């Protein structure tokens, strides 16, 4: 369970960073699909929360 938590945490972090970076870059350039990229950020936060929770639960 600890390994799954670590993997989920990293995937959530990557989703958040990529969503913010690419989304704002596309928004500045006036692209139509910037909303799609920015919508990855909440999914990344959910992944981060789930990963940290799984990691903490596995320690007890």
For each residue, the residues with C-beta under 8 A, 3 or more apart:
1: 4 5 54 57 58
2: 5 6 54 55 58 59
3: 6 7
4: 1 7 8 51 54
5: 1 2 8 9 50 51 52 53 54 55 56 57 58
6: 2 3 9 10 51 55
7: 3 4 10 11 51
8: 4 5 11 12 47 50 51 54
9: 5 6 12 13 47 48 51 52 55
10: 6 7 13 14 51
11: 7 8 14 15 47 51
12: 8 9 15 16 43 44 45 46 47 48 49 50 51
13: 9 10 16 17 44 47 48
14: 10 11 17 18 44
15: 11 12 18 19 40 41 43 44 47
16: 12 13 19 20 40 41 44 45 48
17: 13 14 20 21 44
18: 14 15 21 22 37 40
19: 15 16 22 23 37 38 39 40 41 43 44
20: 16 17 23 24 38 41
21: 17 18 24 25
22: 18 19 25 26 37
23: 19 20 26 27 34 35 36 37 38 40 41
24: 20 21 27 28 34 38
25: 21 22 28 29
26: 22 23 29 31 33 34 37
27: 23 24 30 31 34 38
28: 24 25
29: 25 26
30: 27
31: 26 27 34
32:
33: 26 36 37
34: 23 24 26 27 31 37 38
35: 23 38 39
36: 23 33 39 40
37: 18 19 22 23 26 33 34 40
38: 19 20 23 24 27 34 35 41
39: 19 35 36 42 43
40: 15 16 18 19 23 36 37 43 44
41: 15 16 19 20 23 38 44 45
42: 39 45 46
43: 12 15 19 39 40 46 47
44: 12 13 14 15 16 17 19 40 41 47 48
45: 12 16 41 42 48 49
46: 12 42 43 49 50
47: 8 9 11 12 13 15 43 44 50 51
48: 9 12 13 16 44 45 51 52
49: 12 45 46 52 53
50: 5 8 12 46 47 53 54
51: 4 5 6 7 8 9 10 11 12 47 48 54 55
52: 5 9 48 49 55 56
53: 5 49 50 56 57
54: 1 2 4 5 8 50 51 57 58
55: 2 5 6 9 51 52 58 59
56: 5 52 53 59 60
57: 1 5 53 54 60
58: 1 2 5 54 55
59: 2 55 56
60: 56 57
